[in-house]
Each structure stands twice: as C-alpha cells, then as structure tokens.
C-alpha cells in the first residue's frame, strides 16, 4: 500500500466512501420517512429497491471492467455515485429517492467488486492477505466515524444536509481517485521482499 499509489488510492477512496456511506446509513430510515415521505409500511420496499440496485451492479461489474478497463470503470462509478447522492439529496418523493439510492448501491457493488479484483491481480500472493486486511480495516473503521458525524450533524442541523455532506465527500474522493488513476503509468511498484 505504501509503495503503490493506485492501491493506496483505492484504500483511501474506500475509507472516504465508507465515511459517507456510514453517515448516510445512520439516518437513512429517518430521512426516508421524514423527507422522502416513504410510508412506514413501504420502507421495506424502498430498501429492497436499493438492494436490487446492488444486485444489478454485481451482474455488470465484470462486463464493465472487461469492456472499459478496471480503473476507468472505477473512476466513472465514483462519479456516478456522486451524482446519485446529489439526486438523492434533491429528491422529495419515495420513487425518485429510491431510484437514486438504487443507482448509488449499484455503484457500491461495482466499486467493491472491482477494487478487490484489482488487488488480487496486482498484489503478490504472499502479501495479499496483509494488504487486503489493511484495506478492510481502513474502510471499515471509517463507517462508524461517519455514523457519529452524521448523527451529530443531523442533531444540530436536521436530516436534510446529511445526503449533501455524503455527496460532497464522494465528490472529494472522486476527484482524488481521478487524479491518481490518470497519473498511473506502467505496472505497479514491486513490493519489497
């Protein structure tokens, strides 16, 4: 991770993404009920739409990477997720909010699938477990921090700014990843043995 900027960017990008996702997830039920006006009895259907988006992303991740390349696909996926979050923040109806969330979760599945596949192809087998564990720790540690921050923000400013904050974090992650992936030339740096 220290020697390869793409692996490092994937790790930081995942951590930043999980910060936003953890924050949004912590208030999602309240946001859906209060802002999108999802009827309580229909929240399961709303959540199922997001899950369907994730399943759709899983079906197309490999095809997209095969057609466009892994890193270009990851760049576009982050941009799409940023736009989906902005659409979710703008939505004031269960259907438009649900569609935006489905698009967002499709991107999450594609990101996670292709990020893991990239690591499996570019990390030497004897380091794969340690690199994968370090990436997971960084990514998973960010989600609870995002939940705490979103809870504090929602308490202070209401629910409406939380999706906008998540979209802003995704925009920053997207910009950083685009710059890093564009600058990539040649094979990954060889790890020390």
Beta strands, then each sheet from edge to edge (+ up, - down):
end
